[in-house]
Amino acid sequence: MCVRCGAITADPVVVSEVHQSSGPGFNVYACPECAPHYPPLPDVLDLFHDRDTRRGGTGG
């Protein structure tokens, strides 16, 4: 079910990941029409690159 419009879709798009300190987290989905209204999910490898760059490393 789309988090924005509530429509049931056969092609859900993950628009957010909710992490919890206790128990499993969950994904938040949108329909293909509403998905562009959300920012893209960060790639975990990009987060490591940003951390290395701030520390003065080459990041690669």
N, C-alpha and C positions, 0 to 999 in steps of 0.2 A: 504494500500500500504506500502511496506517495505521501511523504511527510508534509508537502506543501498544499496539494490540492485534494488529497484523500482518495484519488482514483486507484483502482486495482489495476496493475499492469503486469503483462507477461514479460516485460523487459526492464526490470528494476535496475537503477544505477545507484551505487553506493555513494552517498554525499557526505557522510560523517561516520567516524568511529567513536563510540563512547567507551572509555576505559573506566573501570571501577577498581577500587582498592581491595574489595572483597568479592570474590566470585567472578564469573566471566563477564566481559563487556558485551556490546552488541553493535551492529551496524544500523545506520539510518539510511533509508532508501527514498529515491524520488523517481517519478516517471521520466522518460526521455525528454519530454517537453519542459518539465520544471527543473531538471538537473542543471542546465546552464545558469540558473539563478544562484548556485552555490559555488564557492571557490573550489578549485581542484584540491584533492587530498595531497598532503606532502608525501614525498618519497623518503622513506627512512634513510636511504643512502645520501640524499641531499642534506639531511639534517647533520649527518656525520661530517660531510664536506664543509658545511658552514662552521661547525665547531672547530675543525682543524684550521680553517682559514683565520678565524679569530685568534687562535693561539700562535699564529705566525707560521704555520706549516704550509706545505705545498697543496694540501687538500687532494692529492691524487695518488 
